[in-house]
Every structure is written in C-alpha cells, then in structure tokens.
Amino acid sequence: MGVIVPDIPQDAVAVADHYDDLDPIYRSVWGDHVHHGLWATGRETPGAAVEALVDTVGDRLGLMAGQECVDIGCGYGSTARRLAVTRSVRVTGFTLSAEQAHYAAAHPVPGVGIQVQDWLANSLPDASADAAWAIESSEHMVDKPAFFAEAHRVLAPGGRFVVCAWLAETNASRWKVRHLLEPICREGRLPSMGTREDYEAMATAAGFTVAAYEDVSRRVSRTWPICAVRLLKALLVDPRTRRLALGARNRGAILSIPRLILAYRIGAMRYGIFTLSKA
C-alpha cells in the first residue's frame, strides 16, 4: 500500500494550529509529555510508563554527560528536561507550537533551550550534535526524507538518532486504510504515515545505518484506553473542557481515540523504536 496520505493535505501550519488549539485538552488528557507510555509489567502508573519511554530513548542513544542533543518535535519540553537532568546533557528542542514553547519557558531547566521553528528549516550548524531523538513527531513532518536528511546533517560522525514512530501495518488492507489509518492521519494532522520498511528506506537513503528496531505496540497500546477514560471524565465533570472540546477547530482529533484503540487492537497500526547511527 505504501505511505498513507490523508485525503485532506496537512502542512506545518495545520500541525501548529492543532497543538495550539487543543493545548489545554492535551495537557489534561495526555499530560505534559504528550506521547505514549511504555509498560513492562502492566502495573506501572501511566506517569511511570511515560517516563520509561523517555528513559528507553536515553538508553538507546547511550547518552553521556556533556553531550549536545536535539529533541525534534519536543512538545512541552518534558522529555528534554528529563534527559537533561538525568543524563547531564544539553538539549535544543524544536516545536511548531507557540503554546507548547510558552509552557516550556515557564518550566525552565538548565541546559535546555526550546525553539519555535520547523525542523525542516532549522538553523543548526552541520555536525553540531552528538545525539538526536524524535518521539512521535516524524508523523507530523511534511517531507519525511528531509526529516531524516536534516538529522543526518546536524549529527556529528558517530552520532545516534532514535525515532519513536506511529507506523502503518505493512500491507494493511484497504478497509484498515480507509476506516482507520487515513482518518487517523486526517484527524491527527499527520501529513503521512509510513511503515517500518518506509522508515528504514528513508533513513538509509539519508546516510544512516539502522542499528536496531523494536516493535513495542503491545507495550504502548494501553495509552489510548487510559486517555479515553480521562477525556470522558473531563467532559462529564469539567464545563471548561467540554466547551473547549466542542468548540475546538481540531475537535476531530477526539474522534481518533476510538480509532487508535481499534487500530492497535487489530494490528493496523504499529509503534516502532528505531535506533540509527551516523558512520
């Protein structure tokens, strides 16, 4: 089937508007990390699972004190802050959302700087970073080959790049694409969704070596039932959330939660962690 593209084109402006518009809802439903949790035993709290995903990224990168790092699609800066504190690294984060950057500025941590800038037009010098990561942000990139090419340009030789990505099932059926994957792209402002094979081909074309890949779909999928319960509670008891949700320009994203639960359950969507290295 190849890369899945929504029937309504999405661009960086739409992505920024999505996160600015839904900012209060995202923080109440997803928290300030705005990404999946990673469960090992199933008994972890959602907060612990979210931090476990961040720590897994730090481990895959082999972060060492003093390294210069880049967080591509940093959201509210929570991942950057956690890794700066726990690994003693310096982090430059990039987000399209002014609301996210405003929140990050109100929660400063030494060694972390957040820029409101499109990664595809970043101003970092060549070979200026030791490590980079993108947790659930590659999906929002209009030009995915350029996303990988820019990471390769910015990383120094020997640098590592970890990408945590929402992926389409390889050879997904037409039904899954039409009723789950394409609407998820449209409602979530994803310009496209690729498969594992698409990502590895783009990374290799950019000059990376694929050091490792892990499918952790089963370990992250419980994120969405938790989000659904949180959202339902907020809609029932909080008039402000109800007003925001019903009036939001991007309220279609709320409809994606049941789709995401089903897409994971039947294997239409996968969650992969890529570890890439620059020779």
Helices and strands as residue ranges (DSSP letters): H 12-21, H 23-29, H 46-61, E 68-72, H 78-87, E 90-95, H 98-105, E 112-116, G 119-121, E 129-135, G 138-140, H 144-154, E 155-168, H 174-176, I 177-181, H 182-187, H 196-205, E 208-215, H 217-220, H 223-237, H 239-247, H 252-265, E 269-278
